[in-house]
Amino acid sequence: MAKRAKRLEKGIESLKKEIEKHFAKIEADIEEGRMERGGYHVKEIDKGLLRALEDKIRILGIEDNSVQEYRKRLEELKKRIKN
């Protein structure tokens, strides 16, 4: 189990880095006025990456509120895209 836990922890860190990259892309797209492209990154985070992160955290059974923080941040960016 220790090997699996270590692999899950690495996976969690990797997902967090990937999510941060997509957030940076969303912010760049908003600044450049490419709202439809920003919407793609929002969906990528929302539908894929956050769900995977949530699953890995749940499997490990650790206390990590990063998913909630990412969701809040994502909602703020969604509002900026719609305006």
DSSP file with accessible surface (Angstrom, degrees, kcal/mol):
  #  RESIDUE AA STRUCTURE BP1 BP2  ACC     N-H-->O    O-->H-N    N-H-->O    O-->H-N    TCO  KAPPA ALPHA  PHI   PSI    X-CA   Y-CA   Z-CA
    1    1 A M     >        0   0  157      0, 0.0     4,-2.7     0, 0.0     5,-0.2   0.000 360.0 360.0 360.0 -30.8    0.0    0.0    0.0
    2    2 A A  H  >  +     0   0   84      1,-0.2     4,-2.3     2,-0.2     5,-0.2   0.890 360.0  50.4 -62.9 -37.9    2.9    2.4    0.7
    3    3 A K  H  > S+     0   0  162      2,-0.2     4,-2.1     1,-0.2    -1,-0.2   0.915 111.8  47.5 -65.6 -41.8    4.0    2.2   -2.9
    4    4 A R  H  > S+     0   0  155      2,-0.2     4,-2.5     1,-0.2    -2,-0.2   0.904 111.0  51.4 -65.3 -42.0    0.5    3.0   -4.1
    5    5 A A  H  X S+     0   0   22     -4,-2.7     4,-2.5     2,-0.2    -2,-0.2   0.921 109.9  49.1 -62.8 -42.2    0.1    5.9   -1.7
    6    6 A K  H  X S+     0   0  128     -4,-2.3     4,-2.2     1,-0.2    -1,-0.2   0.915 111.4  49.6 -64.3 -40.1    3.4    7.4   -2.9
    7    7 A R  H  X S+     0   0  160     -4,-2.1     4,-2.2     1,-0.2    -2,-0.2   0.906 111.1  49.8 -65.0 -40.5    2.3    7.0   -6.5
    8    8 A L  H  X S+     0   0   22     -4,-2.5     4,-2.4     2,-0.2    -2,-0.2   0.900 109.0  52.1 -64.7 -40.5   -1.1    8.7   -5.6
    9    9 A E  H  X S+     0   0  100     -4,-2.5     4,-2.2     2,-0.2    -2,-0.2   0.918 110.4  47.5 -62.5 -42.5    0.7   11.6   -3.9
   10   10 A K  H  X S+     0   0  149     -4,-2.2     4,-2.4     1,-0.2    -1,-0.2   0.895 111.1  52.6 -64.1 -39.0    2.9   12.1   -6.9
   11   11 A G  H  X S+     0   0   16     -4,-2.2     4,-2.5     2,-0.2    -2,-0.2   0.888 107.4  51.7 -63.4 -39.0   -0.2   12.0   -9.1
   12   12 A I  H  X S+     0   0    4     -4,-2.4     4,-2.3     2,-0.2    -2,-0.2   0.936 111.0  46.8 -63.5 -46.3   -1.9   14.6   -6.9
   13   13 A E  H  X S+     0   0  103     -4,-2.2     4,-2.1     1,-0.2    -2,-0.2   0.909 112.0  51.3 -63.6 -39.4    1.1   17.0   -7.2
   14   14 A S  H  X S+     0   0   74     -4,-2.4     4,-2.3     1,-0.2    -1,-0.2   0.918 109.9  49.1 -63.9 -42.9    1.2   16.4  -11.0
   15   15 A L  H  X S+     0   0   23     -4,-2.5     4,-2.7     1,-0.2    -1,-0.2   0.898 108.6  53.5 -63.6 -40.0   -2.5   17.2  -11.3
   16   16 A K  H  X S+     0   0   37     -4,-2.3     4,-2.3     2,-0.2    -1,-0.2   0.917 109.4  48.4 -62.2 -41.0   -2.1   20.4   -9.3
   17   17 A K  H  X S+     0   0  144     -4,-2.1     4,-2.0     2,-0.2    -1,-0.2   0.918 111.9  49.4 -64.1 -42.4    0.7   21.5  -11.6
   18   18 A E  H  X S+     0   0   66     -4,-2.3     4,-2.1     2,-0.2    -2,-0.2   0.902 110.1  50.9 -64.2 -40.7   -1.4   20.7  -14.7
   19   19 A I  H  X S+     0   0    0     -4,-2.7     4,-2.4     1,-0.2    -1,-0.2   0.922 108.7  51.6 -62.6 -43.3   -4.3   22.7  -13.2
   20   20 A E  H  X S+     0   0   76     -4,-2.3     4,-2.2     1,-0.2    -1,-0.2   0.892 107.5  53.2 -61.6 -38.5   -2.1   25.7  -12.5
   21   21 A K  H  X S+     0   0  121     -4,-2.0     4,-2.1     1,-0.2    -1,-0.2   0.923 109.9  47.7 -61.8 -43.3   -0.9   25.6  -16.2
   22   22 A H  H  X S+     0   0   10     -4,-2.1     4,-2.5     2,-0.2    -2,-0.2   0.881 108.8  54.0 -67.5 -36.6   -4.5   25.6  -17.4
   23   23 A F  H  X S+     0   0    0     -4,-2.4     4,-2.5     2,-0.2    -1,-0.2   0.921 108.4  50.2 -61.5 -41.5   -5.4   28.5  -15.1
   24   24 A A  H  X S+     0   0   56     -4,-2.2     4,-2.3     1,-0.2    -2,-0.2   0.907 110.5  49.9 -63.1 -39.6   -2.5   30.5  -16.5
   25   25 A K  H  X S+     0   0   91     -4,-2.1     4,-2.6     2,-0.2    -2,-0.2   0.898 109.5  51.3 -66.2 -39.1   -3.7   29.7  -20.0
   26   26 A I  H  X S+     0   0    0     -4,-2.5     4,-2.5     2,-0.2    -2,-0.2   0.943 110.6  48.1 -62.5 -46.8   -7.2   30.8  -19.1
   27   27 A E  H  X S+     0   0   68     -4,-2.5     4,-2.2     1,-0.2    -2,-0.2   0.910 112.4  49.1 -62.4 -39.0   -5.9   34.1  -17.7
   28   28 A A  H  X S+     0   0   34     -4,-2.3     4,-2.0     1,-0.2    -1,-0.2   0.916 110.6  50.6 -66.5 -41.4   -3.8   34.7  -20.9
   29   29 A D  H  <>S+     0   0    3     -4,-2.6     5,-2.6     2,-0.2     4,-0.5   0.891 109.6  50.6 -63.6 -38.9   -6.8   33.9  -23.1
   30   30 A I  H ><5S+     0   0   21     -4,-2.5     3,-1.1     1,-0.2    -1,-0.2   0.934 110.5  49.3 -64.0 -44.5   -9.0   36.4  -21.2
   31   31 A E  H 3<5S+     0   0  156     -4,-2.2    -1,-0.2     1,-0.3    -2,-0.2   0.861 113.7  46.5 -63.1 -34.3   -6.3   39.1  -21.5
   32   32 A E  T 3<5S-     0   0  119     -4,-2.0    -1,-0.3    -5,-0.2    -2,-0.2   0.429 114.9-116.4 -88.6  -1.6   -6.1   38.4  -25.2
   33   33 A G  T < 5S+     0   0   48     -3,-1.1     2,-1.2    -4,-0.5     3,-0.2   0.678  71.5 135.4  78.3  17.0   -9.8   38.4  -25.7
   34   34 A R     >< +     0   0   83     -5,-2.6     4,-2.0    -6,-0.2    -1,-0.2  -0.604  18.5 161.8 -98.3  74.5  -10.0   34.8  -26.8
   35   35 A M  H  >  +     0   0   58     -2,-1.2     4,-2.2     1,-0.2    -1,-0.2   0.855  68.7  55.0 -66.8 -37.0  -13.0   33.8  -24.6
   36   36 A E  H  > S+     0   0  150      1,-0.2     4,-1.3     2,-0.2    -1,-0.2   0.892 109.6  47.6 -67.1 -35.6  -13.9   30.6  -26.5
   37   37 A R  H  > S+     0   0  116      2,-0.2     4,-1.6     1,-0.2    -1,-0.2   0.899 110.1  52.4 -69.8 -38.9  -10.4   29.3  -26.1
   38   38 A G  H  X S+     0   0    0     -4,-2.0     4,-2.1     1,-0.2    -2,-0.2   0.885 104.6  57.4 -61.2 -37.2  -10.5   30.2  -22.4
   39   39 A G  H  X S+     0   0   21     -4,-2.2     4,-2.3     1,-0.2    -1,-0.2   0.864 101.6  55.8 -61.6 -35.4  -13.8   28.3  -22.2
   40   40 A Y  H  X S+     0   0  128     -4,-1.3     4,-2.3     1,-0.2    -1,-0.2   0.937 108.2  46.9 -61.8 -45.6  -12.0   25.2  -23.5
   41   41 A H  H  X S+     0   0    8     -4,-1.6     4,-2.3     2,-0.2    -2,-0.2   0.862 108.8  55.5 -66.5 -34.8   -9.5   25.3  -20.7
   42   42 A V  H  X S+     0   0   12     -4,-2.1     4,-3.0     1,-0.2     5,-0.2   0.944 110.0  45.9 -60.9 -46.9  -12.3   25.9  -18.1
   43   43 A K  H  X>S+     0   0  140     -4,-2.3     4,-3.0     1,-0.2     5,-0.6   0.894 109.6  55.1 -63.3 -39.9  -14.0   22.7  -19.3
   44   44 A E  I  X>S+     0   0   70     -4,-2.3     5,-1.8     2,-0.2     4,-1.3   0.925 114.3  40.0 -59.8 -44.3  -10.7   20.8  -19.3
   45   45 A I  I  <>S+     0   0    0     -4,-2.3     5,-2.8     3,-0.2     6,-0.4   0.956 120.9  43.1 -67.7 -50.3  -10.1   21.8  -15.6
   46   46 A D  I  <5S+     0   0   37     -4,-3.0     5,-0.3    -5,-0.2    -2,-0.2   0.918 122.3  33.7 -65.8 -48.7  -13.7   21.3  -14.5
   47   47 A K  I  <5S+     0   0  125     -4,-3.0    -1,-0.2    -5,-0.2    -3,-0.2   0.820 133.8  13.4 -82.3 -31.8  -14.6   18.0  -16.3
   48   48 A G  I  X<S+     0   0   36     -4,-1.3     4,-2.2    -5,-0.6    -3,-0.2   0.845 122.5  40.2-111.0 -61.0  -11.3   16.2  -16.2
   49   49 A L  I  ><S+     0   0   20     -5,-1.8     4,-2.5     1,-0.2     5,-0.2   0.906 115.8  46.2 -69.3 -44.4   -8.5   17.5  -13.9
   50   50 A L  H  ><S+     0   0    0     -5,-2.8     4,-2.7     2,-0.2    -1,-0.2   0.896 113.0  51.4 -66.1 -37.6  -10.6   18.4  -10.8
   51   51 A R  H  > S+     0   0  140     -6,-0.4     4,-2.3    -5,-0.3    -2,-0.2   0.929 111.7  46.8 -64.5 -42.9  -12.5   15.2  -11.0
   52   52 A A  H  X S+     0   0   33     -4,-2.2     4,-2.4     2,-0.2    -2,-0.2   0.921 113.2  49.1 -64.4 -42.3   -9.3   13.2  -11.1
   53   53 A L  H  X S+     0   0    0     -4,-2.5     4,-2.5     1,-0.2     5,-0.2   0.928 110.3  51.0 -62.4 -45.2   -7.7   15.2   -8.3
   54   54 A E  H  X S+     0   0   77     -4,-2.7     4,-2.5     1,-0.2    -1,-0.2   0.915 110.4  49.6 -58.8 -44.0  -10.8   14.7   -6.2
   55   55 A D  H  X S+     0   0   64     -4,-2.3     4,-2.6     2,-0.2    -1,-0.2   0.921 111.0  48.3 -63.1 -44.6  -10.7   10.9   -6.7
   56   56 A K  H  X S+     0   0   65     -4,-2.4     4,-2.2     2,-0.2    -1,-0.2   0.909 112.6  48.3 -65.6 -40.2   -7.0   10.6   -5.8
   57   57 A I  H  X>S+     0   0   16     -4,-2.5     4,-1.7     2,-0.2     5,-1.3   0.921 112.2  49.6 -65.2 -41.8   -7.5   12.7   -2.7
   58   58 A R  H  <5S+     0   0  164     -4,-2.5    -2,-0.2    -5,-0.2    -1,-0.2   0.922 109.9  50.7 -63.3 -42.6  -10.5   10.6   -1.7
   59   59 A I  H  <5S+     0   0   91     -4,-2.6    -1,-0.2     1,-0.2    -2,-0.2   0.920 113.1  45.5 -62.9 -42.1   -8.6    7.3   -2.3
   60   60 A L  H  <5S-     0   0   34     -4,-2.2    -1,-0.2    -5,-0.2    -2,-0.2   0.777 101.7-139.3 -71.2 -26.9   -5.7    8.5   -0.1
   61   61 A G  T  <5 +     0   0   63     -4,-1.7     2,-0.2     1,-0.2    -3,-0.2   0.828  49.0 145.8  71.9  33.9   -8.2    9.7    2.5
   62   62 A I      < -     0   0   72     -5,-1.3     2,-0.7     2,-0.0    -1,-0.2  -0.628  56.3-110.6-101.9 159.9   -6.2   12.9    3.3
   63   63 A E        +     0   0  195     -2,-0.2     2,-0.3     2,-0.0    -5,-0.0  -0.821  53.0 149.8 -88.4 113.5   -7.5   16.3    4.2
   64   64 A D        -     0   0   38     -2,-0.7     3,-0.4     1,-0.0     4,-0.2  -0.903  28.0-173.4-148.9 116.2   -6.9   18.6    1.2
   65   65 A N     >  +     0   0   96     -2,-0.3     4,-1.9     1,-0.2     5,-0.2   0.221  57.6 107.8 -96.4  17.1   -9.1   21.6    0.4
   66   66 A S  H  > S+     0   0    8      1,-0.2     4,-2.9     2,-0.2     5,-0.2   0.854  73.1  58.5 -65.0 -33.5   -7.3   22.4   -2.9
   67   67 A V  H  > S+     0   0    5     -3,-0.4     4,-2.5     1,-0.2    -1,-0.2   0.934 107.3  46.8 -62.2 -44.4  -10.3   21.1   -4.9
   68   68 A Q  H  > S+     0   0  111      2,-0.2     4,-2.1     1,-0.2    -1,-0.2   0.904 113.1  49.3 -63.9 -39.4  -12.6   23.6   -3.3
   69   69 A E  H  X S+     0   0  102     -4,-1.9     4,-2.3     1,-0.2    -2,-0.2   0.922 111.6  48.5 -66.1 -42.5  -10.1   26.4   -3.8
   70   70 A Y  H  X S+     0   0   22     -4,-2.9     4,-2.6     1,-0.2    -2,-0.2   0.896 109.8  52.5 -63.9 -40.0   -9.6   25.5   -7.4
   71   71 A R  H  X S+     0   0   82     -4,-2.5     4,-2.3    -5,-0.2    -1,-0.2   0.911 109.7  48.8 -62.9 -41.3  -13.4   25.4   -7.9
   72   72 A K  H  X S+     0   0  141     -4,-2.1     4,-1.9     2,-0.2    -2,-0.2   0.939 113.0  47.1 -62.3 -46.5  -13.8   28.9   -6.4
   73   73 A R  H  X S+     0   0   74     -4,-2.3     4,-2.0     1,-0.2    -2,-0.2   0.898 111.1  52.2 -61.8 -39.5  -11.0   30.2   -8.6
   74   74 A L  H  X S+     0   0    1     -4,-2.6     4,-2.5     1,-0.2    -1,-0.2   0.903 106.7  52.7 -65.9 -40.3  -12.6   28.6  -11.6
   75   75 A E  H  X S+     0   0   91     -4,-2.3     4,-2.0     2,-0.2    -1,-0.2   0.898 107.9  51.6 -62.7 -40.3  -16.0   30.1  -10.9
   76   76 A E  H  X S+     0   0  119     -4,-1.9     4,-1.7     1,-0.2    -1,-0.2   0.920 111.5  47.0 -63.0 -41.6  -14.4   33.6  -10.8
   77   77 A L  H  X S+     0   0    5     -4,-2.0     4,-2.2     1,-0.2    -2,-0.2   0.877 107.6  56.3 -69.3 -35.1  -12.7   33.0  -14.2
   78   78 A K  H  X S+     0   0   48     -4,-2.5     4,-2.2     1,-0.2    -1,-0.2   0.911 106.5  50.8 -60.9 -41.3  -15.9   31.7  -15.7
   79   79 A K  H  X S+     0   0  136     -4,-2.0     4,-1.3     1,-0.2    -1,-0.2   0.898 109.4  50.2 -62.5 -41.1  -17.6   35.0  -14.7
   80   80 A R  H  < S+     0   0  117     -4,-1.7    -1,-0.2     1,-0.2    -2,-0.2   0.863 109.9  51.1 -66.6 -33.9  -14.8   36.9  -16.4
   81   81 A I  H  < S+     0   0   28     -4,-2.2    -2,-0.2     1,-0.2    -1,-0.2   0.906 108.6  50.8 -69.7 -40.1  -15.2   34.9  -19.5
   82   82 A K  H  <        0   0  173     -4,-2.2    -1,-0.2    -5,-0.2    -2,-0.2   0.764 360.0 360.0 -70.7 -24.5  -18.9   35.5  -19.7
   83   83 A N     <        0   0  162     -4,-1.3    -3,-0.1    -5,-0.2    -4,-0.0  -0.021 360.0 360.0 -85.5 360.0  -18.5   39.2  -19.4
